[in-house]
Amino acid sequence: MNEYIGLLLTAGLALLVACLMMGLQMLLGPYKPTPEKSEPFECGVRPFESPRGNFSVKFYLVAMLFILFDVEIVWFFPWAVILREFRWTAFAEMTLFASVLVLGFAYAWKKGALEWEK
């Protein structure tokens, strides 16, 4: 349990500093709203459309698939580091993992999840 004391102290200190900054800002900072301050600001130019525009569902699907496959591919680095130590066991496990990854990618491709326009 002693290993986690430094981590807990760091997290507690970070939380304390964040709360202190937000609290001091609310206590000491001026609050004078004006219509000009409430307008959205975009590089010094008045915005020509609402900042809350609609995105296509395909955008979110492609983004989620990218994150999913990107995070899974990150597992290849530790595998490469320990490959010599575990030899065939690590190779067999990573082959299974990679085959599941490739099957998932092929399924997403076949279903058209990677197609932007249909």
Phi and psi in degrees as GROMACS dihedral restraints (atoms count N, CA, C in turn):
[ dihedral_restraints ]
;  ai    aj    ak    al  type     phi  dphi    fc
    3     4     5     6     1   -64.8    20    10
    4     5     6     7     1   -23.9    20    10
    6     7     8     9     1   -66.2    20    10
    7     8     9    10     1   -26.2    20    10
    9    10    11    12     1   -91.7    20    10
   10    11    12    13     1    -4.9    20    10
   12    13    14    15     1   -64.0    20    10
   13    14    15    16     1   -44.3    20    10
   15    16    17    18     1   -62.0    20    10
   16    17    18    19     1   -40.8    20    10
   18    19    20    21     1   -64.9    20    10
   19    20    21    22     1   -44.4    20    10
   21    22    23    24     1   -65.3    20    10
   22    23    24    25     1   -39.8    20    10
   24    25    26    27     1   -64.9    20    10
   25    26    27    28     1   -41.7    20    10
   27    28    29    30     1   -64.3    20    10
   28    29    30    31     1   -44.9    20    10
   30    31    32    33     1   -64.3    20    10
   31    32    33    34     1   -41.6    20    10
   33    34    35    36     1   -64.8    20    10
   34    35    36    37     1   -41.2    20    10
   36    37    38    39     1   -65.0    20    10
   37    38    39    40     1   -41.6    20    10
   39    40    41    42     1   -63.4    20    10
   40    41    42    43     1   -41.8    20    10
   42    43    44    45     1   -65.1    20    10
   43    44    45    46     1   -41.1    20    10
   45    46    47    48     1   -63.2    20    10
   46    47    48    49     1   -44.4    20    10
   48    49    50    51     1   -64.8    20    10
   49    50    51    52     1   -42.1    20    10
   51    52    53    54     1   -63.8    20    10
   52    53    54    55     1   -45.2    20    10
   54    55    56    57     1   -65.5    20    10
   55    56    57    58     1   -39.8    20    10
   57    58    59    60     1   -63.3    20    10
   58    59    60    61     1   -44.0    20    10
   60    61    62    63     1   -63.5    20    10
   61    62    63    64     1   -44.5    20    10
   63    64    65    66     1   -67.3    20    10
   64    65    66    67     1   -40.2    20    10
   66    67    68    69     1   -65.9    20    10
   67    68    69    70     1   -44.6    20    10
   69    70    71    72     1   -64.9    20    10
   70    71    72    73     1   -36.5    20    10
   72    73    74    75     1   -64.2    20    10
   73    74    75    76     1   -40.4    20    10
   75    76    77    78     1   -70.9    20    10
   76    77    78    79     1   -33.9    20    10
   78    79    80    81     1   -79.8    20    10
   79    80    81    82     1   -43.2    20    10
   81    82    83    84     1   -99.1    20    10
   82    83    84    85     1   -22.9    20    10
   84    85    86    87     1   -76.8    20    10
   85    86    87    88     1   144.8    20    10
   87    88    89    90     1   -74.9    20    10
   88    89    90    91     1   143.9    20    10
   90    91    92    93     1  -123.1    20    10
   91    92    93    94     1    95.2    20    10
   93    94    95    96     1  -131.7    20    10
   94    95    96    97     1    82.8    20    10
   96    97    98    99     1   -71.5    20    10
   97    98    99   100     1   140.6    20    10
   99   100   101   102     1  -132.4    20    10
  100   101   102   103     1   160.5    20    10
  102   103   104   105     1   -59.6    20    10
  103   104   105   106     1   -34.1    20    10
  105   106   107   108     1   -66.3    20    10
  106   107   108   109     1   -37.4    20    10
  108   109   110   111     1   -71.9    20    10
  109   110   111   112     1   -24.1    20    10
  111   112   113   114     1   -82.9    20    10
  112   113   114   115     1   -13.8    20    10
  114   115   116   117     1   -74.4    20    10
  115   116   117   118     1   146.4    20    10
  117   118   119   120     1   -67.8    20    10
  118   119   120   121     1   144.5    20    10
  120   121   122   123     1  -117.8    20    10
  121   122   123   124     1   128.2    20    10
  123   124   125   126     1  -137.2    20    10
  124   125   126   127     1    89.3    20    10
  126   127   128   129     1    57.7    20    10
  127   128   129   130     1    34.7    20    10
  129   130   131   132     1    79.7    20    10
  130   131   132   133     1     2.0    20    10
  132   133   134   135     1  -116.2    20    10
  133   134   135   136     1   140.3    20    10
  135   136   137   138     1   -63.8    20    10
  136   137   138   139     1   133.7    20    10
  138   139   140   141     1   -66.5    20    10
  139   140   141   142     1   143.3    20    10
  141   142   143   144     1   -96.6    20    10
  142   143   144   145     1    -4.3    20    10
  144   145   146   147     1  -152.1    20    10
  145   146   147   148     1   171.1    20    10
  147   148   149   150     1   -65.9    20    10
  148   149   150   151     1   137.6    20    10
  150   151   152   153     1   -69.3    20    10
  151   152   153   154     1   -13.6    20    10
  153   154   155   156     1   -98.8    20    10
  154   155   156   157     1    59.1    20    10
  156   157   158   159     1   -73.0    20    10
  157   158   159   160     1   161.9    20    10
  159   160   161   162     1   -88.6    20    10
  160   161   162   163     1   138.7    20    10
  162   163   164   165     1  -109.3    20    10
  163   164   165   166     1   150.1    20    10
  165   166   167   168     1   -68.6    20    10
  166   167   168   169     1   148.6    20    10
  168   169   170   171     1   -63.4    20    10
  169   170   171   172     1   -29.8    20    10
  171   172   173   174     1   -61.5    20    10
  172   173   174   175     1   -34.8    20    10
  174   175   176   177     1   -60.3    20    10
  175   176   177   178     1   -47.3    20    10
  177   178   179   180     1   -66.9    20    10
  178   179   180   181     1   -37.6    20    10
  180   181   182   183     1   -63.9    20    10
  181   182   183   184     1   -46.8    20    10
  183   184   185   186     1   -64.5    20    10
  184   185   186   187     1   -39.7    20    10
  186   187   188   189     1   -63.6    20    10
  187   188   189   190     1   -43.2    20    10
  189   190   191   192     1   -66.4    20    10
  190   191   192   193     1   -40.1    20    10
  192   193   194   195     1   -64.9    20    10
  193   194   195   196     1   -39.2    20    10
  195   196   197   198     1   -61.1    20    10
  196   197   198   199     1   -47.6    20    10
  198   199   200   201     1   -62.9    20    10
  199   200   201   202     1   -43.0    20    10
  201   202   203   204     1   -60.1    20    10
  202   203   204   205     1   -52.1    20    10
  204   205   206   207     1   -71.7    20    10
  205   206   207   208     1   -32.7    20    10
  207   208   209   210     1   -65.2    20    10
  208   209   210   211     1   -44.3    20    10
  210   211   212   213     1   -67.0    20    10
  211   212   213   214     1   -37.2    20    10
  213   214   215   216     1   -67.7    20    10
  214   215   216   217     1   -37.3    20    10
  216   217   218   219     1   -69.6    20    10
  217   218   219   220     1   -23.5    20    10
  219   220   221   222     1   -60.3    20    10
  220   221   222   223     1   -24.3    20    10
  222   223   224   225     1   -70.3    20    10
  223   224   225   226     1   -13.3    20    10
  225   226   227   228     1   -70.3    20    10
  226   227   228   229     1   -29.8    20    10
  228   229   230   231     1   -65.7    20    10
  229   230   231   232     1   -52.3    20    10
  231   232   233   234     1   -61.6    20    10
  232   233   234   235     1   -32.1    20    10
  234   235   236   237     1   -63.4    20    10
  235   236   237   238     1   -42.4    20    10
  237   238   239   240     1   -64.9    20    10
  238   239   240   241     1   -31.0    20    10
  240   241   242   243     1   -71.1    20    10
  241   242   243   244     1   -39.0    20    10
  243   244   245   246     1   -99.1    20    10
  244   245   246   247     1     6.3    20    10
  246   247   248   249     1   -59.6    20    10
  247   248   249   250     1   -44.1    20    10
  249   250   251   252     1   -66.7    20    10
  250   251   252   253     1   -30.1    20    10
  252   253   254   255     1   -72.9    20    10
  253   254   255   256     1   -41.9    20    10
  255   256   257   258     1  -101.0    20    10
  256   257   258   259     1   -10.2    20    10
  258   259   260   261     1    51.8    20    10
  259   260   261   262     1  -119.1    20    10
  261   262   263   264     1   -67.5    20    10
  262   263   264   265     1   -29.6    20    10
  264   265   266   267     1   -64.2    20    10
  265   266   267   268     1   -48.0    20    10
  267   268   269   270     1   -65.7    20    10
  268   269   270   271     1   -37.8    20    10
  270   271   272   273     1   -65.1    20    10
  271   272   273   274     1   -42.2    20    10
  273   274   275   276     1   -65.9    20    10
  274   275   276   277     1   -43.3    20    10
  276   277   278   279     1   -65.0    20    10
  277   278   279   280     1   -41.0    20    10
  279   280   281   282     1   -72.5    20    10
  280   281   282   283     1   -30.6    20    10
  282   283   284   285     1   -63.7    20    10
  283   284   285   286     1   -42.7    20    10
  285   286   287   288     1   -62.9    20    10
  286   287   288   289     1   -45.6    20    10
  288   289   290   291     1   -61.0    20    10
  289   290   291   292     1   -46.0    20    10
  291   292   293   294     1   -65.7    20    10
  292   293   294   295     1   -36.1    20    10
  294   295   296   297     1   -67.1    20    10
  295   296   297   298     1   -38.4    20    10
  297   298   299   300     1   -64.7    20    10
  298   299   300   301     1   -39.8    20    10
  300   301   302   303     1   -63.3    20    10
  301   302   303   304     1   -44.0    20    10
  303   304   305   306     1   -67.4    20    10
  304   305   306   307     1   -39.4    20    10
  306   307   308   309     1   -62.9    20    10
  307   308   309   310     1   -41.6    20    10
  309   310   311   312     1   -63.7    20    10
  310   311   312   313     1   -40.4    20    10
  312   313   314   315     1   -65.6    20    10
  313   314   315   316     1   -43.1    20    10
  315   316   317   318     1   -64.3    20    10
  316   317   318   319     1   -39.4    20    10
  318   319   320   321     1   -63.4    20    10
  319   320   321   322     1   -45.3    20    10
  321   322   323   324     1   -64.0    20    10
  322   323   324   325     1   -38.3    20    10
  324   325   326   327     1   -66.5    20    10
  325   326   327   328     1   -44.4    20    10
  327   328   329   330     1   -65.1    20    10
  328   329   330   331     1   -36.6    20    10
  330   331   332   333     1   -75.7    20    10
  331   332   333   334     1    -8.7    20    10
  333   334   335   336     1    84.0    20    10
  334   335   336   337     1    19.0    20    10
  336   337   338   339     1   -69.9    20    10
  337   338   339   340     1   -20.6    20    10
  339   340   341   342     1   -95.6    20    10
  340   341   342   343     1    -3.0    20    10
  342   343   344   345     1   -84.0    20    10
  343   344   345   346     1   126.3    20    10
  345   346   347   348     1   -77.2    20    10
  346   347   348   349     1   -41.2    20    10
  348   349   350   351     1  -122.2    20    10
  349   350   351   352     1   143.1    20    10
